[in-house]
Amino acid sequence: MAARLRQGFALCSSAQSAPETTVDRLLEAAAVLARKHPALSALLTPTEESEEAEPNALFKTIARSLPTFDVGYNVDVTRDLAVRIFCTGLGLAIQQPDPAVLFRPTRQAVLSALRTAEAP
């Protein structure tokens, strides 16, 4: 599943794309994959056991695909938070008749978390 997610995400990221556009594309690509493979939603939802273990391949794939801001501190913590927001927002969105309704607030929350890594 992580390989399929990486393939979908490979087309989403571009150095020239605005971070907002990148996150929108990532959400849409993940939603398309989740519609084809309903088990993805369960895999993206952190459980008590997964929080204690090393992050799984899906989380790592998402973390590598999210936009990066140049100057920062606490980057690992804020990226982990952004991944969890992304996964939670996506998991809730794909349960809706129109997933796009939750994409905008999810995008805003993900970008806000990533931007907290910027130096004060």
C-alpha positions as CSV (number, residue, x, y, z in Angstrom):
1,M,0.0,0.0,0.0
2,A,2.9,2.4,0.8
3,A,4.3,1.7,-2.7
4,R,1.0,2.6,-4.3
5,L,0.8,5.8,-2.2
6,R,4.3,6.7,-3.2
7,Q,3.4,6.3,-6.9
8,G,0.4,8.5,-6.5
9,F,2.3,11.1,-4.5
10,A,5.2,11.1,-7.0
11,L,3.1,13.1,-9.4
12,C,1.9,15.6,-6.8
13,S,5.1,17.1,-5.6
14,S,7.0,19.8,-7.5
15,A,9.5,22.3,-6.5
16,Q,7.6,25.0,-8.3
17,S,4.2,24.1,-6.7
18,A,2.9,26.2,-3.8
19,P,2.7,24.2,-0.5
20,E,-1.1,24.6,-0.6
21,T,-1.2,23.1,-4.0
22,T,1.0,20.2,-3.0
23,V,-1.1,19.4,0.0
24,D,-4.3,19.6,-2.1
25,R,-2.8,17.2,-4.6
26,L,-1.6,14.8,-1.9
27,L,-5.0,14.7,-0.3
28,E,-6.7,14.0,-3.6
29,A,-4.2,11.3,-4.6
30,A,-4.6,9.6,-1.2
31,A,-8.4,9.9,-1.4
32,V,-8.4,8.2,-4.8
33,L,-6.3,5.4,-3.5
34,A,-8.5,5.1,-0.4
35,R,-11.7,4.8,-2.6
36,K,-10.0,1.9,-4.5
37,H,-8.7,0.3,-1.3
38,P,-11.0,0.9,1.7
39,A,-8.5,-0.7,4.1
40,L,-6.2,2.3,3.6
41,S,-8.3,4.3,6.0
42,A,-7.7,1.9,8.8
43,L,-4.0,1.8,8.0
44,L,-3.7,5.6,8.2
45,T,-5.5,5.9,11.5
46,P,-3.0,5.7,14.3
47,T,-3.7,3.2,17.1
48,E,-2.3,2.9,20.6
49,E,0.1,0.2,19.4
50,S,1.3,2.1,16.3
51,E,2.1,5.2,18.3
52,E,4.5,3.2,20.5
53,A,6.2,1.6,17.5
54,E,8.3,3.0,14.7
55,P,6.1,5.0,12.3
56,N,4.8,2.7,9.6
57,A,5.7,2.9,5.9
58,L,2.5,4.8,5.0
59,F,3.3,7.5,7.6
60,K,6.9,7.8,6.3
61,T,5.6,8.1,2.7
62,I,3.3,10.9,3.7
63,A,6.0,12.6,5.8
64,R,8.4,12.6,2.9
65,S,5.8,14.0,0.5
66,L,4.6,17.0,2.5
67,P,6.0,20.4,1.7
68,T,9.1,21.5,3.5
69,F,9.8,25.0,4.8
70,D,13.4,26.1,4.6
71,V,14.3,27.4,8.0
72,G,13.1,25.7,11.1
73,Y,13.4,24.1,14.5
74,N,11.6,21.1,15.9
75,V,11.1,19.9,12.4
76,D,10.6,16.2,13.3
77,V,7.9,17.0,15.8
78,T,6.0,19.4,13.6
79,R,6.2,17.0,10.6
80,D,4.9,14.1,12.7
81,L,2.0,16.4,13.8
82,A,1.3,17.4,10.2
83,V,1.3,13.7,9.1
84,R,-1.2,12.8,11.9
85,I,-3.4,15.7,10.9
86,F,-3.2,14.7,7.3
87,C,-4.1,11.1,8.1
88,T,-7.0,12.0,10.4
89,G,-8.4,14.6,8.0
90,L,-8.2,12.1,5.1
91,G,-9.7,9.3,7.2
92,L,-12.7,11.5,8.1
93,A,-13.0,13.0,4.6
94,I,-13.2,9.6,2.8
95,Q,-16.1,8.7,5.0
96,Q,-18.1,11.7,3.7
97,P,-20.3,11.6,0.6
98,D,-18.2,14.5,-0.7
99,P,-14.6,14.1,0.7
100,A,-13.5,17.5,-0.7
101,V,-15.6,19.2,2.0
102,L,-12.9,18.4,4.5
103,F,-9.9,18.8,2.3
104,R,-9.7,22.6,2.8
105,P,-9.7,22.5,6.6
106,T,-7.3,19.6,6.6
107,R,-5.0,21.4,4.2
108,Q,-5.0,24.5,6.4
109,A,-4.3,22.5,9.6
110,V,-1.4,20.6,7.9
111,L,0.2,23.7,6.6
112,S,-0.3,25.4,10.0
113,A,1.5,22.6,11.7
114,L,4.3,22.6,9.1
115,R,4.8,26.3,9.5
116,T,5.2,26.1,13.2
117,A,8.6,24.7,12.4
118,E,9.6,28.1,11.0
119,A,12.0,30.0,13.2
120,P,10.2,32.5,15.5
